[in-house]
Amino acid sequence: QVQLVESGGGLVQPGESLRLSCAASGFTFSIASMKWYRQAPGKERDWVATITNTGGSTNYADSVKGRFTISRDNVKKTVYLQMNSLKPEDTAVYYCYVPHFGSWGQGTQVTVSS
């Protein structure tokens, strides 16, 4: 079955960086676009970024544009989210999502605090 496992979250100070990973299995990764979402406490889950199946096109929410970069390795079946210049408002649980199957990972916590 489809499985997505996120990792790489943690506690960082404002201005620092983190790289999240999402390892996929159970489907043909190279044909699927992938997305990252995040959910802050008490708020709805919001879309963060999308990457097409080849990695040739990406899109970002305005709140992260210029700071976050989504990428993928189709050999490793992994999608990444490089997060730079982190802000306290980036604090959330980050999820990867495969739209073709409607499947979510379990999430990884990112906390940005001084």
CORURWO-V270968 format. One record per residue. N is the residue number from 1. RES is the residue in one letter. PHI is phi in radians with two decimals (* if undefined). Layout:
# CORURWO-V270968
N RES PHI
N RES PHI
This chain:
# CORURWO-V270968
1 Q *
2 V -1.14
3 Q -2.41
4 L -2.23
5 V -2.20
6 E -1.51
7 S -2.71
8 G 1.83
9 G -1.24
10 G 2.93
11 L -1.83
12 V -2.34
13 Q -1.55
14 P -0.93
15 G 1.61
16 E -1.47
17 S -2.18
18 L -2.53
19 R -2.14
20 L -1.61
21 S -2.19
22 C -2.37
23 A -1.58
24 A -1.90
25 S -2.69
26 G 1.55
27 F -2.72
28 T -1.39
29 F -1.01
30 S -1.23
31 I -1.78
32 A -1.92
33 S -1.20
34 M -2.34
35 K -2.32
36 W -1.98
37 Y -2.21
38 R -2.54
39 Q -2.39
40 A -1.49
41 P -0.98
42 G 1.33
43 K -2.14
44 E -1.32
45 R -1.31
46 D -1.99
47 W -1.21
48 V -1.99
49 A -2.80
50 T -2.33
51 I -2.35
52 T -1.27
53 N -1.07
54 T -1.57
55 G 1.44
56 G -1.34
57 S -2.46
58 T -2.35
59 N -2.47
60 Y -2.38
61 A -1.16
62 D -1.01
63 S -1.17
64 V -2.09
65 K -1.02
66 G 1.55
67 R -2.00
68 F -1.88
69 T -2.36
70 I -1.68
71 S -2.62
72 R -2.63
73 D -2.20
74 N -1.27
75 V -1.31
76 K -1.45
77 K 0.97
78 T -2.37
79 V -1.98
80 Y -2.11
81 L -2.35
82 Q -1.49
83 M -2.06
84 N -1.97
85 S 0.85
86 L -1.12
87 K -2.11
88 P -0.97
89 E -1.28
90 D -1.48
91 T -1.07
92 A -3.10
93 V -1.56
94 Y -1.79
95 Y -2.14
96 C -1.75
97 Y -2.56
98 V -1.96
99 P -1.04
100 H -1.06
101 F -1.93
102 G 1.13
103 S -1.92
104 W -2.02
105 G -1.44
106 Q -1.48
107 G 1.63
108 T -2.39
109 Q -1.43
110 V -2.08
111 T -2.16
112 V -2.01
113 S -2.73
114 S -1.65
